[in-house]
């Protein structure tokens, strides 16, 4: 006949198996909780990274020619600021350029100080190279910059800033 052992040995075996099951359940639950917390921490980190970038925007003026002014309302400077596009919505084929008749005008600057701004006079040319004189209308402006932490950002219109990730 087979010896199945004593009752205390069986109770010990059941207890051991139960303890292992509880330990595995707790480990799985804690790892899921940690993963969920990591998602929250990553979202908070991205929000903190974008804090300065949200305070950078552009203003558009058509009085005396089209001017794009990039405005820094943060308490820290921004660097390597570049106007990348000024699309006239009612003339999407028009080509934009910095107005060459404005002395010293350029589409890029090294630094915009805290609470500072940078004005860029622009004009649009039709497909034949003729300057378009009608300035009113809707424009889509795109520019990029480095924030005080050295992170590159791009802004398109009045949308939220987009972090530009590089392979460096």
N, C-alpha and C positions, 0 to 999 in steps of 0.2 A: 504494500500500500504506500501511497505517496505521502510524505510528511510536508504539510502546508505551513508549518511553523506555528509560532504562538501568536496570540491576539496582540500582545504589546509590540511584537515585531511588525505585524500588519499595520497597526496604528501609526507606528513610526514611519513606515514607508509612505502611507497616505499623507501624513503630515509633511514629509519632505517634498513630495510631489506638489502638494498644495502651496507650500512656501515658494517653490520654483515658479509656479504659475502666477502667483501674486507678484513676485519680483519682476517677471517678464511683462506683466500687464502694466505695472508702475513705470518700468523703463520705456515702454512704447508710448504711454501717455505723456511722460516728461519730454520725450524727444519731439512729439507733436507740438506740445506747448512751447518748447524752445524754438521750433521752426516757425510757429506763428509769431512769437515774440521777435524773431529775427526779421520777419517781413515788416513788422511795425517799426523796428529800429531802422531798417533801410529806408522806409518812407520818411521817417523823421530826419534822417541824415540828408536825403535828397531835398527835403523842405528847407533845412538849414543852409545847404549849399546854394539854393536858389534865392535866399533872402536878399542879397545885394542885387542880383540880376533882375529881380522883380521891380527894383527902383530905377531901372534904366529904361528909357522910352524915347520916342521921337515926337517932334512937333513938325507940322508942315505949314508953310506959309506960301501964298501965291502972290503976295503984294510985292511988286517990283521984280518979279521973276520967282520961279519956284525955288524954295529953300527948305532943305531938310535939316533940322536941328536935333542932334542927339543929346539928350539931357540925362545927367547923372544926379539923381536926388538922394544918393546914398552918402554915408559919412566916410567913404573911402574912395580913392581914385580907381579908375578903370584904365586898362592899357590896350594897346594894339587894336584900336577901334577902326572898323572898316565898314563903309557903306557898300553893300553888295548888290543892291538892286532897287530901282525906283520904277515900278511898272505903272503906266497910266492905263487904268482899267478900260476906258473908252477907246484907247489906241494901243492895244496889246502888242502890235508889231513895231511900235515906235522904239527907238533905241535911246537909252538915257546916257548922259555923260555929265561930268562936272563942267559947269559953264566956263569955257576958256576965256571969256571976256572979263572975268572977275580975278583980279590980281591975287596970287597966292592961294587960290582955291584948290582944294584937294579932297579926295574921297577918304583919306585915312589920316589918323593922327596917332602919335605914340601914347598920349595920356590925356584923359579928361579928369581934372581934379574933382574932389568931393564937392558936391553942390554946383558943379560946373556944367558947361555945355559946349558943343562944337557945331558950328553952322557950315553947311555944305550947299552952295548954289548949284542947281542942276538945270539941265534943259533936255528936251526930247527932240529927236530927229525922226522924220518919216523915212520910208524906205529909200527915198531918193537923196537923203542927206539934208533936206530942208528943215530948218528949225521950226517946230510947232509953236505957234504963238498963243493958242488957247490953253490957259493954265488951270482953269477951274475943272473940277471933276474929282473922281476918286483915284487914289494912288495906293499901291501896295509896296511898302518899304521893307527891305530886309537889311539888317546890319549885324555885325558880330563884334565881340570884345572879350578881353580877359578880365575877370574880376580880381579883387585884391588877393584872393587865394591862388590865383594863377589858373583858374578853371575857365575854359573857353565856352562862350554862350552865343547863341544865335537868336535873334528876335525877328519874327515875320509879322508885320502889321502890329496890331494891338494884342496879339496872342501871347500866351505865357512864354517865358524864355525856355529855350531848348538847350540842354547841355550837349556840347559837341565833344564826342569821345574820339580820341585818336589812337592809333596803334603803337604809339611811342612807348 
